[in-house]
Amino acid sequence: MATATTRTTNPLLIGLTLAVVALVVSERRSDAPWAKGFGAYFAFGLVIIGIRLVFRMFLDGQHGTHILFTLPEIPLPEAAAGIRIGGPVSLEGMLAALYDGLRLATMLICIGAANVLANPKRLLKSVPSALYEVGSAITVALSVAPQLVESGRRVARARRLRGEVGRRTHWVRQVAIPVMTDALDRSLALAAAMDSRGYGRTAGASRGSRRVTGALMLVGLAGLCAGTYGLLDTTAFGPLTAPMLIGGVAACAAGIRASGSQVQRTRYRPDPWALPEWGVAAVGTGVAVVIVVTSSIDPNQLNPSLQPLVWPSLPPIPTIAILCGALAAVIAPPPAWASRSTGFDLDDDADLGTHAGVSTPDQLAALLRPKVSR
């Protein structure tokens, strides 16, 4: 859905994408702490739109003939020719800023929806053994945003219990810094726990083989990044997009095969990948493919004209494709709800140890050992 959003500035299609994503989240999110922060991503999106509008208003507001108002213009030296601060602000310029800001905010909300619906720790089970070294970094990076939202809720709850709501307070010192520090500390604790348990360690691999594997992965990732950029940016050099993608995939496949043979680990309770998982992946991929193909054939359907100014319309094929994204709310397996009596997920050993206050296997075994009365 985020990839499809990059190809359109139509506010109606973007709004429809937001509605579909919100529907899927409302139907398939669990009651985990990180699953309650979807509203925060909407707030971040509104901030992005506001910043975009303000910058466009002061720096380059005149983009058409329909002038809304005029701001005082600041004179600049000749060295800053072509740059204007203030002056007339047009309706076309503000709409262009609104469309771009709405598109960027929707991409952020789509990524936030993925963080809300998925458990970053479960991602480690599905990461191939060749990606163990970067898997820990990716997991820590993905867990920062959900933990930031969770830390904000914890600080707000603590302030309410202390009766500090409504009082004059130093937000940076008493709210912002504790929230950011707590989220970062939790992410670093996850990384330290993974490292102390030997996650990603290779045994019996020579230095030369590790260098070859690392070089293949770096070349493959660079090719994938360049090819993906060429696919998303319509102004990029098109003939190099397909070769870079194919070469990147081939190099990554070779690196994964070479690195995977160096790591021998067993998996405990591997996550299933059955028909529902394939269905969700197919739905998301299908939406992206339809929108990308439509933008290549007729981009005017996805990008309403601002000069002359026209009212955006809903093209039928992209609209149906985006609506099909709502099928994920039906296809996806139901979420694993936490126990109402204990307050934690009985299927997650990590959550069990965290919520019960245990840190060693012996303490966990003592907690689970049945108590026998005399």
Helices and strands as residue ranges (DSSP letters): H 2-5, H 11-28, G 33-36, H 38-59, E 67-74, G 78-80, E 85-90, H 91-117, H 120-126, G 129-131, H 132-161, H 171-171, I 172-176, H 177-196, H 207-232, G 238-240, H 241-260, H 275-297, G 299-301, H 316-324, G 325-327, H 328-331, H 349-356, H 361-368
